[in-house]
Amino acid sequence: MSTAKFTRAIVRQIPDSIRDHSEANEYNARYGLPPVEPIDLDLARKEHAEYTQTLRDLGLDVTVLPADESLPDCPFVEDTCVIVGNRALLTRPYSESRRGEADAVNRVLMGLGLEIHQVDDEEATLEGGDVFFTGHEFFVGNSTRTNIKGIEFLRKTFPEYPVHAIPLAPPELHLKGVACIAAPGVIAVCESDWGIAAWKAIQEQAGFSYEALWTPVPDVDSPFIDDHTCDVIYFNGNLIHCMEEEGPKSVEIFAEKFPDLNRVEATVGELQNVDAGLTCCSLIF
């Protein structure tokens, strides 16, 4: 994992339109997942504000972008960009309805003087939720949201780092739904069929050695349900993970594995109804 210090974050406020027009509605219907539960917007905004404050409390300078009613999924800023050091790649989301989300992020990054690249091939798709960087190399989900042509833009933008494509089958949405960096050299992996398959592919392709930290899935009958407690945020010696009530077994696992990290519980709560996780709602760089 890179030892670079992270100093900034970008988040975006929640529009009313997310309640009825999130991409999750179409995605769940396509892959036979349960219908999206209605979002309590007031509660979602309260939780999002607490999430934002958590990032500030951990020392980040947080830019809060206003909501855009024409972009229902705009709070999920992670998907708009991949940033390493002073270099940023603006992505090209799968759904046309999301492709305007990067514009506001781009303006912030330009104001900060970052070197900006862009996915500009109309056949390429790339979403940040499919990408994690270990400090040595990239792992990228070859998923329903990100394709091989999109992955090639990562290779062009960051030629000094290996980029590995990890197959990810639906109904899983993004790679970070099954695997995330939890600490230097440690990858939190969901103990589901998709997590196990992703870990096998990571091991086969990795140029460096990593340890898997397995997080459990709920004891339920449906093969499509996953609590995504592996979706964690690590930076500057801090680990943000799920609330104890959301994943008590996972919190116990994190506590036992990382006694010396500053562990912080957080939630995006209501936004989980539209497939959001902790990583979805911020860009940290």
LOLUM-607047 format. One record per atom (N, C-alpha, C): x, y, z. Coordinates in pm, whole numbers, plus 50000, padded with zeros to 5 digits. Example, Ala and Ser with C-alpha at 12.3 -4.5 7.8 and 13.67 -1.06 7.14 Angstrom:
REM residues 2
513194943150780512304955050780513204967050780512854977550708513674989450714512905000350787
***
This chain:
REM residues 285
500864988050000500005000050000500895012450000500495022349925501265034649918501375041050056502535046750085502725053950210502385068850194501935072750075501565086750051500455090750148500515103050193499495107950285498325113650206497135109350242495925114450179495455126750255495095137150182494765149750247493385155050210492795150150104491545156050053490485145350026489245149850024488135141349984487095149949913486345143449825485205149649758483975141049789482895147549831481605140949848480555149449775479375143549758478315151049689476985148549756476215159049770474945158249841473905150149764472835146549832471845136949781470665144149717470365141449589469195147549525467915139749558466775146549550465485139749568465315128649464465855130649345465625121449233466185107549256467105105949353467675092749377466615082949426465555088449488464515080049547463805071549442463555077249324462775070149223463555067049095464715073149078465385072048948466825067048956467205061349068468555055749077468735044448976469945043248926470295032348835470015018748898470025017949030469805005249100468434999249067467445007449037466125002349003466184993248882466824998148776466944990348653467854978348673468954980348745469934969648764469324957948841468624960848950468014950249029466964942648950466184949848870465174943248788465824934148684466914938648625467584930848520468134917748573468674918148696469354906348748468574898848855467284901448861466424893748950466654896249097467154908049131467374911749271466094917849329465974918249460464784924349520464614938749476463374943349463463144957349425463784966849526464154978549477464754988749561463734993649664464164993749791463304998849896463275014149891462135020349917462065035049917463055040850018463685051749980464675058350065464005069250148464325069350275463945080650360465005091450338464675101650260465665111550219466235119350337465385122550434465885130050549466925121750625466625109050646467575100350717468845098450635468675096450504469845094650418470765106850424470185118650425471005130950430471675132550566470985128550671471585129150805472795119750811472625107550762473715097750763474875102350675474545108250561475575113050469476365124450533475685133150606476385144050675477315138550783476885128150853477745121950955478945115150890478725108750778479815102550702480835113150660480335124450611481205135450569481995140850687481335142150803482025147150921483105137250968482845124350950483855114350985485135116550906484985119350777486165121950694486905134350743486165144650780486805156750834487505153850966486845146151051487425143051182488725135251169488885128251057490105120551033491155128650957490925141750947491965150750898491905154350752490835150350682490745153450540490075166850517490535173950415489905186350368488815182050270487565183150310486455177450233485745188150151485665186050021484855194349932483485187949916482435195349946481065190249935480415196549812480155188449712479505193249591477995193049609477285202649550475825202749563475205191449482474025187149524473275177049451472825182649316472625173749221472115177349089470925168249062469735174049055468515166049038468495158548904469255163048806469305156148678470235144048681470935142348792471885131248807471545123748936470585114448931470085108149054471165101349138472195095649073473215088149146474475096349172474375109549163475565117949177476265117049312475615112649423476385111249547477485100649540477415091849440478375080849432479605085349353480305095049411481415101549341482585092249314482705081449389483795072049366483855067449221482695065849159482635060349023483155069948918483285082648951483605092748848485085093948815485955088648901487355092148886488245081948959489445079948904490495072348974491675081848990492125083649114493195093249143494335086149214495535087949163496745083349231497745094849224498175099349340499105110649344498475122949284499165129049189498685141349125498025138648990497675126048965497125122248835495725116548853494805120948770493415116748780492915112048644492155101048645491495096048525489995097248544489365106248467487915107348468487345095448393486395088748455485895076148402484745078348303484195067248255483015067648167482045056948217481095060748304480175050848360479385043448253478935031748292478175023148199476875029748153476145035648247474855041548214475015055848163474405058648051474485072047993473975082548090473005078848174472425088348268473425093048373474555085948387475535089448490476745096848433476825098448304478075103448246478315118248269477305125448314477525139448346478045141648487478125131048567478525132448707479955137348724480815133948629482235137248642482515152048621481595159548561481885173448525482225181948649481415180748754481655188648875482945184248945483195171248943484435165949002485645171248925485515171348794486605176348708486955190848742485945199048765486205213148796486985214548927486655206249026487385206649152488845202549130489045191849057490405186649036491235196348953490615202848856491335212848778491775224448867490875228448959491215239249050492355235849144492545222949168493625218349255494915215749178494855217149045496045215648963496445201448932495505191848942495855177948910496025176148760496825166548724496985162448584495805153548550494985157848456493705151048431493715143848297493305131248300493115123048181491635119148176491205113848063489775110848049489575098747960488595090447996488165079547909487315085747798487835085447676487125092347567486795083247450486745070347475486335060647373484875057047399484015058547298482585056247316482245041547339483195032547318482955018347344483525014047479484185023147548484825019947675483935023847792483895015647895483235019148021484195016048136484175024748235485005023148353484335030448468484205023548583483655029848702484615027648818484795038148899485765037649007485475027049111484215023049125483875012549221484464999149184484934997949060485574985649016487084985649037487634996549090489094998349090489624999849232490634991849268491404995249387492894994049360493635002749428495075004349410495775000249538496754991549528497414986449648498654994549686499015004249604500275011249621501335005749528501084993749476502014987149384501384984149249500074981749249499374977349128497874979649143497184979449028495734980949026495064967449006493934965649072493014954849042491694961148998491144956348887489974962648827488954951948790487724953848832486674944548795486334945448648486404934048578485884932948442484444928548460483544938348467482194936148520481134940948421479894941448469478844947248386479004962348371479774968648460479954983148459481254987648393482244978848392483594982248341484004971648241484474976048124484904966248023486404967447993486884958547908488314957747879488834970747817488044977047732488484989647672488635000547777487745000547876487885010147984489125007448068489384994748093490564990948171491844995348101491854995247968493034999547893493395014147923492385022447953492665036347985493415037648117493175028548211493975028548333495435025648300495655016148211497035012648174497725024548106497005031748023497585043247954497865054748051496975056748148497095068048240498165065648346498285053048390499235049548496500185038548447501005041548345501805030948283502865024948375503195031748482504225026548573503705015648666502375013448667501785003348757501114992248677501304979648717500544968748655499044970448680498244966648582496794967248593496244953348564495514947648660495014933948647493484933948640492924927648539491484926648522490974914348597490004916448686489444905848768488004903148722487724891148669486364888348623485354889448737484234895748707483184897448807481844895648738481114885548781479844882348716478674888948788477604892348714476394897348778475804886148865475084889848969474544903048999475494912249076476744908049103477674917249169477874929549081477844941349145477914953849070479344958249045480174958849151481534963749141482494954749218483764955249181484784947449250484844950849398484684963749433484774967549574483624962249656482624956449593481584949549667482044936249722483174931149671483684918249720485114919049770485844929849739487244930849782487674945349792488334948949904488804962649926490104962250006490954972249985492144973650068491724977050211492194969050308491864971350448493044976650527494254974750476495494979250540496614975950443497804981350464498904977850373499094962650364498964957350243499164943050219498004934250258496884939950302495734932050346494514936150264493834926250206492634928750128491454922150199490454930150235489224924650292488424918550178488024905950195487334898550090486054892550147484964894450077483694888750120483684873650094483294866150195483314851550185482054846450115481854851549993480774847249905481394840349784480564834449700481084828049579481874837949495481354850449485482014860449401483294865449465483294866649598484504870749667485604860249656485234847649672486194836749662486794836249522485944837849419486444837749281487364849649255486984861349308487814873349288489174871549355489194866149476490454864149547491354854449471490784843949415491574834549336492214841649217491444850149149491974857449033493044867549076492824873949191493834883349243495144876049271495054864649337496264856849367496994852549241496244848749139496844843849015497594854948941497114867348953497674878148873498604887548949498504887749080499244897649159500754896249142501414907749135502864907949131503474909349269502624911049372503064912549510502214903449597502644901549718501964892449810500954900049896499744894649908498694900549989498054889950077497514894550188496774885750279495294888650263494484878150260493034879850257492484880350399491624890050424490884890750550489424888350515488924876750549487594872550504486504878350594485494884250531484334889150605483124880750568482254877750664481174868250640480004874450564479224865450506477954869350446476844864950541475654870950529474564867150619474154852650600473584846750701473084833150694471674833450637471614834350503470334835350434470314825450320469134823050267468984813150161469354818650024469084831450000469314837049866470804838149835471244832949717472654834149680473004848349636472004857149623472244870549570472404880949680472294877049805472384886749913473784886549973474324898149992475694899550042475714912350124476244911650246476174923650330477304933550302478264929450218479314938750173480064945350288480254938050397481024943850507482514944250475482914938450361484304939950316484534953750255483464961250231483584974550168484044984450275485374986450280485994994650384486855005350319487195015450397488055026450350489285026950440490465025750379491715026850454492525038750402492995047250493493935057850456494615062950583495875066650570496635073250678496545065950812496515052550809496435045050934495055044050994494035048650920492645047950964491895037350884491025030050950490145020550882488705023850915487945027850813486505030250829485785017650784484945012450872484215000250837482775001250888482024990650865480594990650897480334992551047479104996251078478664997251216478504983151275478644982051405478534968951468477164962651442476104970751442474774965151420474584960251276475384965351184475294960851045476074947951021477164946251092478014934451071478824931351194478184926151301478904923851426480084914251411479934903851330481024894351311482194901151240481894909551142482944916451069483684926351158482954933651241483584943151332484524935751427484094924151473484944916051560486214911651488486074907951360487224903851279488194915551262487674927451232488544939251214489264942651344488544941851455489134945351584490274935751619490074923051592491094913051624492304914351533492064917151406493144917851308493954930751322493264941851354493914954951350493864962051485494504956651587494434963151719495124976751722496014979351627496784991851630496275002451531495314998851447494745008851357493685017051430493485029251382492365037351430491125032951354490305024451417489115019251351487915028251381487155031651278486005040451292484795033851227483715032851301482465027451245481705038451174481175035251056480385045050979479355037550896478375044850848477345038750765476865048650660476415043250547475665051250452474195047050455473875038050549472515034550586471495033550475470675043850464469575043950367470065042050224471235047250192471755046050055472115031750018472205022950118472405008850086471235003350006470065009650017468895005249940469105006849790470035015749751470355017249609471785012649582472175001949655473444994849632474685002649669474585012749754475745020349795476505013349906477815015549909478655011150018479465022950069480295020450169481075031350227481985037950124482615029950039483555035849943482865044249837481595041249808480895047649696480805062849709480705067449835480285081149859481405091149877482635087349843483735096949854484855093549757485565103949719486855102749649487905107849747488865099449783489875103149881491235102949812492005113849825493265114749751494235124249822
***
